[in-house]
Amino acid sequence: MLAYLGRRLLQLAAVVFGISTILFFLLRLSGDPVALLAGPTATREQVEELRRALGLSAPLSVQYLTFLGKLARLDFGTSLWYNEAALKVVAGHLMPTLQLALASMLFAVVLAFPIGIAIAVRRRAAASHLLAVLGLLGQTVPVFWLALLLILFFAVHLRWLPSFGYGRPEQFVLPTLALGALPLAKLMRLVRSGMLETLGEDFVRTARAKGLGERTVIYRHAARNMLIPVVTVIGLELGQLIGGAVITETVFTWPGIGYLLIQAVTQRDYPLVQAIVFVVAVGVVLINFAVDLFYRLVDPRVGYAG
């Protein structure tokens, strides 16, 4: 157990280090932020002075070593545009992203279980076939297009819901639907396939042979036994929601770290981009680590050798 935890922590550190290193060099290839900050009217001397002040005049190898030293202290420097610590700027935008991700996952889970079970139990019903098709569409329609369709229908045509903003309950609805559609479709298909497999097991046939009611067989026996892999996927999907909310937040002007990332990349704000990607990478890796540990704890058939 301890050896497994040690290996996973080393893997976590290696992944975060690798992502941070790749990002460092990619950002340096994307353009010069000093020219943007100085403006078109700045003289060459002013541009060079600003470059020295930001530490961007040193050779790339020196910049990289300085970056690694600061990374060990979780110091990403000062945001070029916000003029405050980059990690502090990210922390100020983290809560909206977490709220949106949790709301989207709750929406997906609440609908996926009853719908997936219904499709598995009543697989010949027309409604079940329709729901299966909708689930497939949910996995194929891009989030960007779905978000625009939701805005056009509910905000522009019906005028029921706002298309942007943050803070009021009604402003959560459209972003939650857009971001939660993909995990809803995935979980619905997973619950369906898990139920179909479980309903064919011997213990289910034994429960029916004992005269137990169909609802008892389905929910107390079959559904409970397919929960472990589904709960594992829920954790993995939550990590993907946090890391993949960029498009949804941009379309709905949601003040989370996804929207902040687009602004930082556009403005070539190196410290801010590095801080955002670091926080997201650590969050996703930690969630995956927790899910893997949970799966190994609840299922004794899975060992700690991997």
Sequence and secondary structure as in RCSB ss.txt:
>XXXX:A:sequence
MLAYLGRRLLQLAAVVFGISTILFFLLRLSGDPVALLAGPTATREQVEELRRALGLSAPLSVQYLTFLGKLARLD
FGTSLWYNEAALKVVAGHLMPTLQLALASMLFAVVLAFPIGIAIAVRRRAAASHLLAVLGLLGQTVPVFWLALLL
ILFFAVHLRWLPSFGYGRPEQFVLPTLALGALPLAKLMRLVRSGMLETLGEDFVRTARAKGLGERTVIYRHAARN
MLIPVVTVIGLELGQLIGGAVITETVFTWPGIGYLLIQAVTQRDYPLVQAIVFVVAVGVVLINFAVDLFYRLVDP
RVGYAG
>XXXX:A:secstr
 HHHHHHHHHHHHHHHHHHHHHHHHHHHHS  HHHHHH TT  HHHHHHHHHHTT SS HHHHHHHHHHHHHTT 
  B TTT SBHHHHHHHHHHHHHHHHHHHHHHHHHHHHHHHHHHHHTTTSHHHHHHHHHHHHHHHS HHHHHHHH
IIIIIIIS  S SS SSSGGGGHHHHHHHHHHHHHHHHHHHHHHHHHHHTSHHHHHHHHTT  HHIIIIIIIHHH
THHHHHHHHHHHHHHHHHT HHHHHHTT  SHHHHHHHHHHTT HHHHHHHHHHHHHHHHHHHHHHHHHHHHH T
TS S  
